[in-house]
Amino acid sequence: MEKWNPGKIKKNSFINEDYNDKKDIVFGIRPVIEAIHSGREIDKIFVQKDQNSLLTNELIALAQEHGIPIARVPLEKLNKITRKVHQGVICYLSAIHYASLDNVISEAWNQGKEPLLLILDRITDVRNFGAITRTAECMGVNGIVIPSRGAAQINSDALKTSAGALNFIPVCREENLKNTLTYLKDSGIQIIACTEKAEDLPASVDMKGPVAIVMGSEEDGISPEYLKKADKKVRIPMTGKVGSLNVSVAAGMILYEVVRQRS
């Protein structure tokens, strides 16, 4: 996988130039294998769940070697994506080049900044992801971290909803978020989980130093195993009758508090 160059950020430096929103899938066993070998940035691969040919197993092994997420799905799901001859394999190309987390952190330090990261735990709605990315870029977030599985597909809808933010902000795809949180903590970065289950308010927590904000899924919030890793847990204060905020709105509110404190 091509790593992010920690030099001067240029417009479109994170956009996959090979990406075309009208042709964001590749199907067929051989074409997908060739896409992997060519170094194309791949979001995920769907493989028909009852298919176990030698060539299919070769593709799966190759994808695993490159850290590409694979999902076994029924034939009906594949047929809904395309009616063309897919041979039981469809892969989604990514609209961006994924960045190296190490490089993102190093670049923040090199610029004399306290690293500010945003970790998204299973945010699956593409428009929510795009809106969060837009806000994160405006608030000076150095990088967004997503899991390799269970995250929104970064496609043309994400690009449009981000209003160009994905041109400027690096996105890191990590295989194991639990290990990533441990690594960040060991690197001196404070982990702050934003959850309605918390007692503390954002303004009561010092976020002027290196910080990674964790936002949870639209359905059930932050995974319990990640909550255990948090140094602090905060909740957005609310006085209305509705019990929770849209995750993109909540992300904007807590990131504003970080900017307020740092200003």
C-alpha positions in Angstrom: 0.0 0.0 0.0 1.3 3.4 -0.9 2.1 5.5 2.2 1.3 9.1 2.6 4.2 11.4 1.9 4.7 13.6 5.0 5.8 16.5 2.8 3.7 19.6 2.0 0.1 18.7 1.5 -1.2 19.6 -2.0 -4.8 19.6 -3.2 -5.9 16.2 -4.4 -2.9 14.6 -2.7 -5.2 12.0 -1.1 -7.6 11.5 -4.0 -7.1 8.3 -6.0 -6.5 9.6 -9.5 -7.5 6.2 -11.0 -11.0 6.4 -9.3 -14.0 7.1 -11.4 -17.4 7.3 -9.6 -19.1 5.7 -12.6 -16.7 2.8 -12.5 -16.0 2.3 -8.8 -16.3 -1.5 -9.0 -14.2 -4.3 -10.6 -15.8 -7.7 -11.0 -14.5 -11.1 -12.1 -11.8 -13.2 -10.4 -8.9 -12.4 -12.8 -9.7 -8.6 -13.1 -9.8 -8.3 -9.3 -6.5 -10.2 -8.9 -5.0 -7.9 -11.5 -6.4 -4.8 -9.7 -4.6 -6.0 -6.5 -1.3 -6.7 -8.3 -1.5 -3.3 -10.0 -1.6 -1.5 -6.6 -5.1 -0.1 -7.0 -6.5 1.2 -3.7 -9.3 -1.2 -2.8 -12.0 -0.5 -0.3 -13.4 -4.1 0.1 -14.0 -7.3 -1.8 -17.3 -9.3 -1.9 -16.9 -13.0 -2.6 -19.8 -15.4 -3.1 -20.0 -17.4 0.1 -20.3 -20.9 -1.4 -17.5 -20.4 -3.9 -14.2 -22.2 -3.1 -12.4 -22.7 -6.4 -8.6 -22.7 -6.5 -8.6 -19.3 -8.3 -11.0 -17.9 -5.7 -8.8 -19.1 -2.9 -5.8 -17.5 -4.6 -7.6 -14.2 -4.7 -8.6 -14.4 -1.1 -5.0 -15.2 0.0 -3.7 -12.3 -2.1 -6.3 -9.9 -0.6 -5.4 -11.0 2.9 -1.7 -10.5 2.2 -2.5 -6.9 1.2 -4.8 -6.3 4.1 -7.9 -5.8 2.0 -11.2 -6.5 3.8 -13.2 -9.5 2.4 -16.8 -10.4 3.0 -18.5 -13.6 2.1 -21.9 -12.7 0.7 -24.9 -14.6 -1.0 -25.2 -14.6 -4.7 -28.3 -12.4 -4.5 -26.3 -9.5 -3.0 -23.7 -9.7 -5.8 -26.5 -9.7 -8.5 -28.0 -6.6 -6.9 -24.7 -4.8 -7.5 -24.3 -5.8 -11.1 -26.1 -8.2 -13.5 -22.9 -8.6 -15.6 -20.8 -11.8 -15.3 -19.1 -11.2 -12.0 -17.9 -14.9 -11.4 -18.9 -14.5 -7.7 -16.4 -11.7 -7.0 -16.9 -7.9 -6.9 -14.4 -5.4 -5.5 -15.0 -1.7 -4.7 -12.2 0.7 -5.5 -11.5 3.4 -3.0 -11.8 7.0 -4.0 -8.8 8.0 -1.9 -5.3 6.8 -1.0 -5.1 5.7 2.6 -2.5 7.3 4.8 0.0 5.8 7.3 -0.9 6.7 10.8 2.8 6.9 11.8 3.3 9.5 9.1 0.2 11.5 10.1 1.4 11.8 13.7 5.0 12.6 12.6 3.9 15.3 10.3 1.8 17.0 13.1 4.8 17.0 15.3 7.1 18.3 12.5 4.7 21.2 12.0 4.9 22.1 15.7 1.3 21.0 16.4 -0.2 18.8 19.1 -1.6 15.8 17.2 -5.4 15.8 16.9 -6.9 12.6 15.6 -10.5 11.5 15.0 -11.3 7.8 15.4 -14.5 6.6 13.9 -15.8 3.3 15.3 -18.2 1.7 12.7 -19.6 4.8 11.1 -21.4 3.2 8.2 -23.5 6.0 6.8 -21.6 7.5 3.8 -23.1 11.0 4.2 -22.3 11.0 7.9 -18.7 10.1 7.1 -18.5 12.9 4.5 -20.0 15.5 6.9 -17.6 14.4 9.7 -14.7 14.7 7.3 -15.7 18.2 6.3 -16.0 19.3 9.9 -12.7 17.6 10.9 -10.8 19.4 8.1 -12.3 22.8 9.1 -11.3 22.1 12.8 -7.7 21.2 12.0 -7.9 17.5 12.6 -4.6 15.9 11.5 -6.0 12.6 10.4 -9.1 10.4 10.5 -8.8 6.7 11.6 -11.3 4.1 10.4 -11.4 0.3 10.8 -10.8 -1.9 7.8 -14.2 -3.6 8.4 -17.5 -2.1 9.3 -16.9 1.4 8.0 -18.6 3.5 5.4 -17.4 3.0 1.8 -15.4 6.0 0.7 -17.1 6.6 -2.7 -18.4 9.5 -4.8 -21.1 10.2 -2.2 -18.5 10.6 0.5 -16.4 12.9 -1.7 -19.4 15.1 -2.5 -20.6 15.2 1.1 -17.2 16.1 2.4 -17.3 19.3 0.2 -13.7 18.8 -0.9 -12.3 18.0 2.6 -11.1 14.6 1.4 -8.7 16.4 -0.8 -6.8 17.7 2.2 -7.3 15.4 5.2 -5.6 12.0 5.4 -7.6 8.9 6.3 -5.9 5.9 7.9 -7.4 2.4 7.7 -6.4 0.2 10.6 -6.9 -3.6 10.9 -7.4 -3.6 14.6 -8.7 -0.4 16.4 -8.0 -1.9 19.8 -4.3 -2.3 19.0 -4.3 1.2 17.4 -5.7 2.7 20.6 -3.0 1.0 22.6 -0.3 2.3 20.2 -1.7 5.9 20.5 -1.8 5.7 24.3 1.8 4.4 24.4 2.8 7.3 22.1 1.5 9.8 24.7 -1.8 10.6 22.9 -4.8 11.0 25.2 -7.8 8.9 24.2 -11.1 10.7 24.7 -14.4 8.8 24.1 -17.5 10.8 23.2 -20.5 8.9 24.7 -23.8 9.8 26.3 -22.9 7.3 29.0 -20.2 9.6 30.4 -20.5 12.0 33.4 -17.9 14.6 32.4 -18.6 17.4 29.9 -16.0 18.3 27.2 -15.2 21.6 28.8 -14.1 19.9 32.0 -11.4 17.8 30.3 -8.0 19.2 29.2 -7.7 18.6 25.4 -4.9 21.1 24.7 -2.3 18.3 24.4 -2.1 15.4 21.9 -5.6 13.9 21.6 -7.5 11.2 19.8 -11.3 11.6 19.9 -13.4 8.4 19.5 -16.8 8.6 18.0 -19.1 5.6 18.0 -21.5 4.0 15.5 -24.9 5.4 14.6 -26.6 2.4 16.1 -24.9 1.5 19.4 -22.1 4.0 20.0 -18.6 3.1 20.9 -17.7 -0.6 21.3 -17.2 -1.5 25.0 -13.6 -2.7 24.4 -12.7 0.7 23.1 -14.4 2.5 25.9 -12.2 0.6 28.3 -9.1 2.0 26.5 -10.3 5.6 26.9 -8.4 7.9 29.3 -11.5 10.1 29.5 -15.1 9.8 28.6 -17.2 12.9 27.9 -20.8 13.6 26.8 -22.3 16.4 24.9 -24.7 18.3 27.3 -28.3 18.2 26.1 -31.6 19.6 27.6 -34.1 18.4 25.0 -36.3 15.3 25.0 -34.4 13.5 22.3 -31.8 11.2 23.8 -29.0 11.4 21.3 -27.4 13.5 18.6 -26.5 12.6 15.0 -22.9 11.5 15.1 -21.7 14.1 12.6 -23.2 16.9 14.8 -21.7 15.4 18.0 -18.3 15.2 16.3 -18.5 18.9 15.3 -19.4 19.9 18.8 -16.6 18.1 20.6 -14.1 19.2 17.9 -15.2 22.8 18.5 -14.4 22.4 22.2 -10.9 21.2 21.3 -10.3 24.2 19.1 -11.7 26.5 21.8 -9.4 25.2 24.4 -6.4 25.4 22.1 -7.2 28.9 21.1 
